[in-house]
Amino acid sequence: MYKSWWKILGAVLVVYSTIAGFLASVPALPILHQSIRNLYFHVPMWFSMIVLFSVSVYHSIKYLSNNNEEHDMKAVQSVNAGVLFGILGIITGAIWAKFTWGQAWSFDVKQNFAAIALLLYFAYLVLRNAIDEDQKRAKIAAIYNIFAFPMMVVLLFVLPRLSDSLHPGNGGNPGFNAYDLDSHMRMVFYPACLGWILIGYWIYTLLFRVSAIEKNKTV
Amino acid sequence: MQLIKEVKFLIGKELLLEWRSKYALNGVVLYVVSTVFVCFLSFVSLRGVTWNALFWIIMLFASINAVSKSFLQESKGRQLYIYTIASPLALIISKTIYNIFLMLLLTLIALGFYTLVFDYVPEDMGLYLVATVLGSLSFSTIFTMISAIASKAGNGGMLMAILSFPVIIPVITVLIKLSKNAIDGLDRSVSLDEIGILLIINVLVAVFSLMLFPYLWRD
């Protein structure tokens, strides 16, 4: 029990942020109205994705330095979990855009680059499928993973700032901290981020354990 | 010092091989020239944005063809031979430098022929040249590393395209923006951001290639 405190914390925080996210008061604003609540669901997805991809890069580096198969499995499973969160991030963003921008996919730079960043990781998964030999696959995939990570950072954090975007916090649009004058939203937003990151990490450990059991069965 | 000697020797080897067969250069130049000609026959007259976009699309495919040869073409035996006589760092540096020269030559020939055929010159030709130089630099650094990964995976052209497109898309978007500024003849100070981003991406890719290639090379 004492070892799984972070799982309980994650579950409690996600439940709290979901309930409070729908029921707590939000500032009344034109255009945004109640859709500002998407902040509690959309943004944590991206944070969780970044954390999971960073975990994956960490294990890829570990794999290259000591060639332990376990690190390769951890790297691929955290990418799997991260991709799941990325897809959820894109979907929640598209639903929000449908109501505030009038169109689910308006080819906004932020949307395009997020989609391309996910393509990088789909390419990583395709690369893994293309190689039959286990150790070779692990090594080449680790190298591509480390190579792709800085590109993803450039795609998500640098390039959108270069051009106009409708996304809050970009292109001269105010981010949520401009609306959150009495810190009500922060009380929900920060726990939501932490909760979803913990849940994401939990999903990744589960995926890893399943794949480790499957691996032992076949040997 | 040993490294510089090895790099010089390997570049010499590449040039000698190229000079003997003249296959890569002639093939790719013919590829570019015929593509430009096909585009001319189908568009007849082109201006501004479309002219620019078409140029970069032609260059993208030409450079994939040109640079992917660097590793995919080497036979297993020759790779083993180079492995015994040179350090991996010397190999990746020499291949990248050789590819940069090849791409610069190719891009200049392509740009010359392209402006000639379509009878259209961008407002700010100097800035456009800077964009093409930066473009060939980025194409060669990125594609050299990716072709090394693809050749190790032993699954040639298909994998090359899947792995490189997500990485090259951000570069292409910045390049198109930069060259669009040149076409419109905007003041050069406007384009400093894009030039900076391209240089940063190049440095990032170069550093990661140098760090990762020794692991990739060792079988």
HADDOCK unambig.tbl for C-alpha pairs under 7 A between the chains (distance, minus, plus):
assign (segid A and resid 116 and name CA) (segid B and resid 166 and name CA) 5.91 0.50 0.50
assign (segid A and resid 119 and name CA) (segid B and resid 166 and name CA) 6.07 0.50 0.50
assign (segid A and resid 120 and name CA) (segid B and resid 166 and name CA) 5.34 0.50 0.50
assign (segid A and resid 123 and name CA) (segid B and resid 162 and name CA) 6.00 0.50 0.50
assign (segid A and resid 123 and name CA) (segid B and resid 163 and name CA) 5.63 0.50 0.50
assign (segid A and resid 131 and name CA) (segid B and resid 153 and name CA) 6.02 0.50 0.50
assign (segid A and resid 140 and name CA) (segid B and resid 149 and name CA) 6.66 0.50 0.50
assign (segid A and resid 140 and name CA) (segid B and resid 216 and name CA) 6.62 0.50 0.50
assign (segid A and resid 143 and name CA) (segid B and resid 212 and name CA) 6.32 0.50 0.50
assign (segid A and resid 147 and name CA) (segid B and resid 208 and name CA) 6.36 0.50 0.50
assign (segid A and resid 151 and name CA) (segid B and resid 167 and name CA) 6.56 0.50 0.50
assign (segid A and resid 155 and name CA) (segid B and resid 170 and name CA) 6.65 0.50 0.50
